[in-house]
Amino acid sequence: MNKFLVLLRYDFYSYFVQWKAMLALVMLLITMLLGFSLGDAVNEKLQEKNLGIDVYKNLENEYGSLDIFIPFILSLLFLPIVILILSYNSISEERQNNTIRYYILRISRFSFLLSKIISLFLVLLLVLGIFFLITNIVLMFKLDTPFNFSGFFHPWLYLSIYSLGLISFYTFLSSFLKSSALSLFLSFGGLLFLIFAWEINLISWFSIFTHINIDFAESSTKLLSYFKFIIYSFVFFLLSWFNIERVDL
């Protein structure tokens, strides 16, 4: 157990030493700025034409709260790319550098894989928490509204569990190859598969996008999505474990 915790701590800190965690946060914040800029530009055009339409008010009427909807949608769209960049070589790099052999002499392959997934999940918990906090503070000043805790907590929890499914999926892909470069191409192919499988009924379950529901009003809907994401994560974790147990590392 102690060796597992040492590896988990090392994997967690490595994302900060290599600036990957900061890169993820910067990418999400850039997306936030682009989203707000696009919303402002559309609003300006609508006001110029005197159509009497306000994008932000319409979204608020539709989804109940902008401080839930805006950061949620922005990160929902961009997280698959962010997590791809963070996790595409989580296993393949260790195999390429032969460091995985050092680890599995001291801990089981199961523990090695679990450390990779949990460490990145903890990093994303922190990164998403900072992102939603900043976004909600920006919205608080931009729209002159009080800070809404539910607008911070619910999207943060939902997308953290969603990110766990993506981490497990990309880690599974990374476990097949010894080359980081090839893993990058395979992960991009995997992202395309998730997008196209979403529209095909027979294989739609394999796409995590199928299990997304943006209705925050119903607690049962949220809980069902959490359950689906956890099952999805568990399935791809087991597939990853099966794969690294059978291959010659």
C-alpha positions in Angstrom: 0.0 0.0 0.0 2.8 2.4 0.9 4.5 1.8 -2.5 1.3 2.4 -4.3 0.8 5.8 -2.4 4.4 6.8 -3.3 3.8 6.1 -6.9 0.4 7.9 -6.8 2.0 11.0 -5.3 4.8 10.9 -7.9 2.4 10.6 -10.8 0.2 13.4 -9.4 3.2 15.8 -8.9 4.6 14.9 -12.3 1.7 16.6 -14.0 2.7 19.9 -12.3 6.4 19.4 -12.8 5.8 18.9 -16.6 3.4 21.8 -16.6 0.6 19.6 -18.0 -1.8 20.6 -15.3 -1.2 24.3 -16.0 -1.5 23.7 -19.7 -5.0 22.1 -19.2 -6.1 25.0 -17.0 -4.9 27.6 -19.6 -6.6 25.7 -22.4 -9.9 25.7 -20.5 -9.6 29.4 -19.6 -8.9 30.3 -23.2 -12.0 28.4 -24.2 -13.9 30.4 -21.6 -12.7 33.7 -23.0 -13.5 32.6 -26.6 -17.0 31.5 -25.5 -17.7 34.9 -23.8 -16.2 36.8 -26.8 -18.5 34.9 -29.2 -21.5 35.5 -27.0 -20.8 39.2 -26.8 -20.2 39.4 -30.5 -23.5 37.7 -31.3 -25.3 39.9 -28.8 -23.9 43.0 -30.4 -25.0 41.9 -33.9 -28.5 41.2 -32.6 -28.7 44.6 -30.8 -27.6 46.3 -34.0 -30.5 44.7 -35.9 -32.9 45.7 -33.1 -34.2 42.1 -32.9 -34.8 42.4 -29.1 -32.9 39.2 -28.5 -30.3 38.8 -25.7 -28.3 35.6 -25.9 -27.5 35.5 -22.2 -31.1 36.1 -21.2 -32.4 33.5 -23.6 -29.9 30.9 -22.2 -30.8 31.8 -18.7 -34.5 31.3 -19.5 -33.8 28.0 -21.2 -31.4 26.5 -18.6 -32.2 28.4 -15.4 -28.8 29.7 -14.6 -26.0 31.0 -16.8 -23.4 30.3 -14.2 -24.2 26.6 -14.6 -24.7 26.5 -18.3 -21.8 28.5 -19.7 -18.8 26.9 -17.9 -20.5 23.5 -18.2 -20.9 23.6 -22.0 -17.5 25.1 -22.6 -15.6 22.5 -20.7 -17.9 19.7 -22.0 -16.8 20.5 -25.5 -13.2 20.9 -24.8 -12.4 18.3 -22.1 -12.0 15.4 -24.5 -9.1 17.2 -26.2 -7.6 18.4 -22.9 -7.6 14.9 -21.4 -6.3 13.4 -24.7 -3.2 15.7 -24.4 -2.7 14.7 -20.7 -3.2 11.0 -21.0 -2.4 9.8 -24.5 1.0 8.4 -23.4 0.3 7.6 -19.8 1.2 3.9 -20.3 3.1 4.0 -23.6 5.7 6.4 -22.4 6.5 4.2 -19.5 6.8 1.2 -21.8 8.9 3.2 -24.3 11.4 4.3 -21.6 11.3 0.8 -19.9 10.4 2.5 -16.6 7.3 0.3 -16.3 9.5 -2.7 -15.6 11.0 -1.0 -12.6 7.6 -0.2 -11.2 6.1 -3.7 -11.7 9.0 -5.3 -9.8 7.7 -3.4 -6.8 3.9 -3.2 -7.2 1.4 -5.1 -9.2 0.3 -4.1 -12.7 -3.1 -3.4 -11.3 -1.7 -0.9 -8.8 0.4 0.7 -11.5 -2.6 1.2 -13.7 -4.8 2.4 -10.9 -2.2 5.0 -9.9 -2.1 6.4 -13.5 -5.8 6.8 -13.6 -6.4 8.1 -10.1 -3.5 10.6 -10.2 -4.8 12.2 -13.4 -8.4 12.2 -12.0 -7.1 14.1 -8.9 -5.3 16.6 -11.2 -8.5 17.2 -13.2 -10.6 17.6 -10.0 -8.2 20.4 -9.0 -8.0 22.0 -12.5 -11.8 21.9 -13.1 -12.4 23.3 -9.6 -10.2 26.3 -10.3 -11.7 26.7 -13.8 -15.3 26.7 -12.5 -14.4 29.0 -9.7 -12.8 31.6 -12.0 -15.6 31.3 -14.6 -18.3 31.8 -12.0 -16.4 34.8 -10.5 -16.2 36.3 -14.1 -19.9 35.7 -14.6 -20.7 37.3 -11.2 -19.0 40.6 -12.3 -20.0 40.4 -16.0 -23.7 39.8 -15.3 -23.9 41.6 -11.9 -25.3 38.5 -10.1 -24.3 37.0 -6.8 -22.0 34.0 -6.7 -24.1 30.8 -7.1 -22.6 27.8 -5.3 -24.7 25.3 -7.3 -23.3 26.9 -10.5 -19.9 25.9 -9.2 -20.5 22.6 -7.5 -22.8 20.6 -9.8 -20.9 21.2 -13.1 -17.6 20.6 -11.3 -18.8 17.2 -9.9 -20.5 16.2 -13.1 -17.5 16.9 -15.4 -15.1 15.4 -12.9 -16.9 12.1 -13.1 -17.2 12.5 -16.9 -13.5 13.1 -17.1 -12.8 9.8 -15.3 -14.5 8.0 -18.2 -12.3 9.8 -20.7 -9.2 9.1 -18.7 -10.0 5.4 -18.6 -10.7 5.3 -22.3 -7.5 7.0 -23.4 -5.5 5.0 -20.9 -6.9 1.9 -22.4 -5.7 3.0 -25.9 -2.3 4.0 -24.5 -1.8 0.5 -23.1 -1.5 -1.0 -26.6 1.6 0.7 -27.8 5.2 1.4 -26.8 5.6 4.6 -28.8 4.2 7.9 -27.5 4.0 9.3 -31.0 1.9 6.3 -32.2 -0.3 6.6 -29.0 -1.0 10.2 -29.9 -2.3 9.2 -33.3 -4.3 6.3 -31.8 -5.9 8.6 -29.2 -7.0 11.0 -31.9 -8.4 8.1 -33.8 -10.2 7.1 -30.6 -11.7 10.6 -30.2 -13.0 10.4 -33.8 -14.5 7.0 -32.9 -16.3 8.5 -29.9 -17.7 11.2 -32.1 -18.9 8.9 -34.9 -20.1 6.1 -32.6 -22.3 8.6 -30.9 -24.5 8.6 -34.0 -24.6 4.9 -34.6 -27.2 3.0 -32.5 -25.4 -0.4 -32.5 -22.2 1.0 -31.0 -23.4 4.2 -29.4 -22.8 2.8 -25.9 -19.1 2.8 -26.6 -19.2 6.6 -26.9 -19.1 8.5 -23.6 -21.0 11.3 -25.4 -24.1 9.1 -25.5 -24.3 9.2 -21.7 -24.2 13.0 -21.4 -27.3 14.8 -20.2 -27.3 18.6 -19.6 -30.5 18.7 -17.6 -29.5 19.8 -14.1 -33.0 20.3 -12.9 -33.7 16.6 -12.3 -31.6 14.9 -9.6 -32.5 11.5 -10.9 -31.1 12.5 -14.4 -27.8 13.6 -12.8 -27.5 10.4 -10.8 -28.2 8.3 -13.8 -25.4 10.1 -15.7 -23.0 9.6 -12.8 -23.8 5.9 -12.7 -23.3 5.6 -16.5 -20.0 7.4 -16.4 -18.7 5.3 -13.5 -19.7 2.1 -15.3 -18.0 3.4 -18.5 -14.9 4.1 -16.5 -14.9 0.7 -14.8 -15.3 -1.1 -18.1 -12.3 0.6 -19.7 -10.3 0.2 -16.6 -10.9 -3.5 -16.7 -10.0 -3.6 -20.4 -6.8 -1.7 -19.7 -5.9 -4.1 -16.8 -6.6 -7.1 -19.0 -4.4 -5.7 -21.7 -1.3 -4.9 -19.6 -1.6 -8.2 -17.8 -1.3 -10.1 -21.1 1.4 -8.1 -22.9 5.1 -8.4 -22.5 6.1 -5.1 -20.9 
